[in-house]
Every structure is written in C-alpha cells, then in structure tokens.
Amino acid sequence: MQNVPKGDGVEKTVSPGSTASTTAGAAAPRRRRGPGACLLVVLPGVVTLGAVFAFVSLVGDDTAAPQDRAPGQAESAVSNVDGSYVPWLRRATADCTGVTPALLAAHIDQLSGWQSDGASLSERGIARFTDAGWKKWGRDDDGNGTSTPLDRVDAIMALGRQDCDLSKRMTALRTKGAVNGDLADLTLAAYAVGVDEVAEAGKVPASARLFVTEVKQRLPQYSALVRRNPEQEAGVQAGSTRLQHPVVTLSVTSPFGSRKHPLTGVTKLHTGVDFDAPQGAQVSAAWGGVVEFAGMTPAYGYRVVIDHGTIQGKRLQTTYSHLSALQVSAGQTLATGQAVGPAGSTGLSTGPHLHFEVLLDGQYTDPMAWLTDGG
C-alpha cells in the first residue's frame, strides 16, 4: 500500500498495481469487506467503556467537590476550623482595637482558606508568612517548643499581633484626622498595600478595596462560629455606661449617621453628633480618662481624644472637635467634667459647634445612646 496526495492536499490510499491518476468518476470499484476479527473483539469493549463514561458524567463522581453552594460562591472554610481555635482567636485580639476574633479568622480564610498547603515557597502556613515576617511576628505561643508558621496556633497569634499593630497605627492616623473610615477596613487595607499608601489616600485606597471586601464577605460565618463558642466572651452595650454632657445644652444640629457633608458634598457616615455651641462655650470631658491626642488637624481643627480605658474588655474613647483652642495636652489625666477647650469653628466647619464622637473598640457608635438624660 502507498499514500498518494489527492488534489486537495489530503492523502488517499491506493493498492499496489492500481493507477493513482484515475480520472474522477472512473475510480476503480472497491470490494466490500465485513468487520475484521480484531474489530469484533475490540468493539464491545469500546462500547462498554463509552457507557461507563456517559453514566459517570450523568450521575457524577461521589468524590467531587460539594455542589450545595450558589454558583460563584467561595467554599466555606469554617468546616476546616473547629471551636478549639476560638479561644486563641480571642487571645490574639484581646488587647486590640478594631480587630475582632471573627475578623482575624476571616482574614486567615481569605489568605489561605485555613489550609497550610498550597502556599508558595516564600509564604508558609495558614497566615502566609514570609521568613522575614515570621522573624518579626512569630513566637512559640502554644509552648510546644517550636515556633513555626505551619503551627496553626502560632500563626493565629502572629497574624493577630501584626493586625493589631496595623490597627494601632491606623488609629493614630485617624485620631489626627489624617485618614477617615472604618478602623477594621483601614487595618485590612494597611495589611494589603501598606500603611504609607493608606495614609497617602487618606482612606481605603482603590488598590485595597477588593481585599477588604473579600475579607468582610467572610465575616458573618466566623461571627457565627465565635457565637457558638462563647467561652470567655464579654461584651458591652452602648449606653451601659452613661457619659456626662460635653456641652451644657444638647441641641443636635447634625445627628449620627449617613449624610452629605455641607462643605465637601460627599455622602458618607457622619461619625459623631454635632451640637450647637456658641463661640467660646465651654466643652468638657464626658468621662474621666487620659488625653490620647490634643492638636490641630486639617478636617477637625483643634481636636481632643480621650481614652477612658476599658469596659468589660472593650476600649472606650470620646473625641471633641472644631474647638477654638486647647486647654489640655496629650498624656494628661482628666476628671469627668474637666474643661478640654472652648467651642469654635476650626477645620472644615460652617460655624461654631462641637463635633462629639464615641468609639467602642475603635468602632463609631451613636453618642446619644451614651449620654445621660439629665447631664
């Protein structure tokens, strides 16, 4: 047998002794043949194999990934984490403002799905630490004699230290009015793109928004996990501690909540309450504490931040902005009702007033829920 090119470039097979240049329409007649012995043996097997593949494609392989979630929805990693890790998540965030056990767990989920494998050679363990990062943040927290990012407990504690450090740095920038936004969002953004980029943007930069969104999407499932394991859990409700009025008369000119800024025109959360106060009216500390910040800021003008310590394990702070002058300094210990400065209109302001905020563990809350009825 030999192969001879057809006119269209495709080869055809001709038998020895036949004429390859046979005129179209005058081709030599072919002899019909029955199926060969080999085909009779192989064909049933092929048919059977094809039937098996068709059956598997219809019923599925019982080793395949579960299909009980919506299309496009990431597989939950809560099944990879049992309640025994919740105490460590609490311990890692115990002294941290703005980072909760659930948020730390969601952060780990976003980084690795709580799986140590699959990391690159340079990033190891569930928190994806590099060697340099582990040298800075890693310790033998569970006391087993080894400090390694492949140890889940060590990794939880190390990422908690890193996130809490970023939270403190974001708190300092937000206190000075250099950045604005939710503290947890700012902390996650600082992890993703660095403190300097967040500071330059003055908020969560566009380059970090996807990362922040992905972590926050995982937050509900881990909040539920923490609730199911209430050991050592403590909380405080807004209003469980009453604060004294920072000004004599609480005449609200702009409440807490979403609003369009009267000067910038941007609609966002109004993080406190604006109280009407004439120029020079005395503003006083709503509760005793230590002055964390006292200085001039671009947006808030003269601003004072007081740290009142912790209530049931949660940090309480109040802020006083747009003052016309400062009567306290950073590090000073104040008593309830002590003067912090006269009301004014410094910074971005349309007129004399007091912008008053209450923060619980770094989160803005409605100040009116904390103020006493009688002052």
JOURZI-V877300 format. One record per backbone hydrogen bond with DSSP energy under -0.5 kcal/mol. CO is the residue of the C=O (numbers start at 1). NH is the residue of the N-H. E is the energy in kcal/mol with one decimal. If there is no record, write none. Layout:
BEGIN
<<CO;NH;E> <CO;NH;E>>
END
This chain:
BEGIN
<<2;14;-1.7> <4;12;-2.3> <6;9;-1.7> <10;6;-2.4> <12;4;-2.4> <14;2;-1.4> <15;18;-2.1> <18;20;-0.6> <19;22;-1.1> <23;26;-2.6> <36;40;-1.8> <37;41;-1.3> <38;42;-2.4> <39;43;-2.6> <41;45;-0.5> <42;45;-0.6> <42;46;-1.9> <43;47;-2.5> <44;48;-2.3> <45;49;-2.6> <46;50;-2.5> <47;51;-1.9> <48;52;-2.0> <49;53;-2.3> <50;54;-2.2> <51;55;-2.3> <52;56;-2.4> <53;57;-2.3> <54;58;-1.3> <55;59;-2.8> <56;60;-2.5> <61;64;-2.4> <70;73;-2.2> <77;80;-1.8> <78;81;-1.9> <82;85;-1.8> <83;86;-1.1> <83;87;-0.6> <85;89;-2.2> <86;90;-2.5> <87;91;-2.5> <88;92;-2.5> <89;93;-0.9> <90;93;-0.6> <91;94;-0.9> <93;96;-1.6> <96;98;-0.5> <98;100;-0.6> <100;104;-2.3> <101;105;-2.2> <102;106;-2.4> <103;107;-2.3> <104;108;-2.1> <105;109;-2.3> <106;110;-2.4> <107;111;-1.8> <108;112;-2.5> <108;113;-0.7> <108;114;-0.8> <109;113;-1.9> <112;115;-0.8> <116;119;-0.7> <116;125;-0.7> <120;123;-0.6> <124;129;-2.0> <125;128;-1.4> <129;124;-2.5> <130;134;-2.7> <131;135;-2.2> <132;136;-1.2> <133;137;-2.5> <134;138;-2.5> <139;141;-1.5> <140;143;-0.7> <146;148;-0.7> <148;151;-1.6> <149;126;-0.5> <150;152;-0.6> <151;155;-2.5> <152;156;-2.7> <153;157;-2.4> <154;158;-2.2> <155;159;-2.6> <156;160;-2.1> <157;161;-2.1> <158;162;-2.2> <159;163;-3.0> <160;164;-2.5> <161;165;-1.9> <162;166;-2.1> <163;167;-2.4> <164;168;-2.1> <165;169;-1.9> <166;170;-2.4> <167;171;-2.6> <168;172;-2.2> <169;173;-1.8> <170;174;-2.7> <171;175;-2.9> <172;176;-1.5> <173;178;-2.5> <173;179;-0.9> <174;177;-1.1> <182;186;-2.5> <183;187;-2.5> <184;188;-2.4> <185;189;-2.3> <186;190;-2.3> <187;191;-1.8> <188;192;-2.1> <189;193;-2.9> <189;194;-0.6> <190;194;-1.5> <194;198;-1.5> <195;199;-2.7> <196;200;-2.4> <197;201;-1.9> <198;202;-2.1> <198;203;-0.8> <202;180;-2.1> <203;205;-0.6> <205;208;-1.9> <205;209;-0.7> <206;209;-0.8> <206;210;-0.5> <208;212;-2.3> <209;213;-2.6> <210;214;-2.5> <211;215;-2.0> <212;216;-2.5> <213;217;-2.0> <214;218;-0.7> <215;218;-1.1> <216;219;-0.9> <218;222;-1.1> <219;223;-2.3> <220;224;-2.0> <221;225;-1.4> <222;226;-2.3> <223;227;-2.1> <224;228;-1.9> <225;229;-0.5> <226;229;-1.0> <230;233;-2.4> <237;240;-2.4> <243;372;-2.2> <246;284;-2.4> <249;251;-1.5> <250;252;-0.8> <251;276;-3.2> <254;274;-2.8> <257;270;-3.0> <259;261;-0.6> <259;268;-2.3> <261;265;-1.7> <266;261;-2.7> <266;268;-0.6> <268;259;-2.5> <269;271;-0.9> <270;257;-1.9> <273;275;-0.6> <273;356;-2.8> <274;253;-2.8> <274;254;-1.2> <275;354;-2.3> <278;281;-2.5> <281;343;-3.1> <283;340;-2.7> <283;341;-1.3> <285;337;-2.5> <286;244;-2.7> <289;334;-3.6> <290;292;-0.6> <290;307;-3.1> <291;331;-3.3> <293;305;-2.6> <295;303;-2.9> <297;301;-1.3> <299;348;-2.3> <300;322;-2.8> <301;297;-1.6> <302;322;-0.5> <302;323;-2.0> <303;295;-2.1> <304;320;-2.4> <305;292;-2.8> <305;293;-1.6> <306;308;-0.6> <306;318;-1.9> <307;290;-2.5> <309;316;-2.8> <311;314;-1.6> <314;311;-3.1> <315;361;-3.2> <316;308;-2.8> <317;359;-2.6> <318;306;-2.9> <319;357;-1.4> <320;304;-2.4> <321;355;-1.3> <322;344;-0.6> <322;346;-0.7> <323;302;-0.8> <329;332;-1.9> <332;291;-2.9> <334;289;-1.7> <335;338;-2.1> <338;285;-2.8> <340;327;-2.4> <340;328;-0.5> <341;283;-1.7> <342;324;-2.8> <342;325;-0.7> <343;280;-2.7> <344;353;-2.2> <347;349;-1.2> <352;277;-0.8> <353;344;-0.8> <354;275;-2.8> <354;356;-0.7> <355;321;-1.8> <356;273;-2.6> <357;319;-1.8> <358;365;-2.4> <359;317;-2.3> <359;361;-0.6> <360;363;-1.7> <361;98;-0.9> <362;183;-0.5> <363;360;-2.5> <365;358;-0.6> <365;367;-0.6> <366;369;-1.5> <367;370;-1.8> <367;371;-0.9> <370;243;-3.6>>
END
